[in-house]
Amino acid sequence: MDYKIKLDGQDVVVTVLQTAKTVWEASGAFEGSNVTVKGSSAQNALSRWRKVAPRQGD
């Protein structure tokens, strides 16, 4: 499922897919970097993606 979110003033599309029974993966591009994180639910993975994405450029 694709989620359209605003992060640091930018519109970003994050794709969240279930990869195992209790594993969800959120993936999207932010400021030129592809960011992928895993979580225990779709919302957890999306939340973790929001926290990790801005730090990828550091």
C-alpha positions in Angstrom: 0.0 0.0 0.0 1.3 3.5 -0.8 1.2 6.3 1.7 1.6 9.9 0.7 3.2 11.8 3.6 4.8 15.2 4.1 8.3 15.1 5.6 10.4 18.2 6.1 8.1 20.1 3.8 8.4 17.5 1.0 5.7 15.3 -0.4 6.9 11.7 -0.2 5.4 8.3 -1.3 6.2 5.4 1.0 5.3 1.9 0.0 4.5 -0.5 2.9 4.3 -4.2 2.2 3.9 -7.3 4.4 6.9 -9.5 3.9 6.1 -12.2 6.5 3.4 -13.0 9.0 4.5 -10.3 11.5 7.0 -8.3 9.4 6.1 -5.2 7.4 8.6 -3.2 5.2 8.3 0.5 4.5 10.3 1.8 1.6 10.6 5.2 -0.1 13.1 7.8 -1.5 13.9 10.9 0.5 16.4 13.6 -0.5 18.1 11.2 -3.0 18.4 8.2 -0.7 16.3 5.1 -0.8 15.2 4.2 2.7 13.8 0.9 3.8 12.9 -0.2 7.4 11.0 -3.1 8.9 8.3 -3.1 11.6 5.9 -5.3 13.4 2.9 -3.7 11.7 2.2 -1.4 8.7 1.9 1.6 11.0 5.0 0.7 13.0 7.0 0.4 9.8 5.7 3.7 8.5 6.4 5.4 11.8 10.0 4.0 11.9 10.5 5.2 8.3 9.5 8.7 9.2 12.1 8.7 12.0 14.9 7.2 10.0 14.5 9.0 6.6 15.7 12.5 7.7 18.8 11.0 9.3 20.0 9.2 6.1 21.5 12.4 4.8 23.6 13.1 7.9 
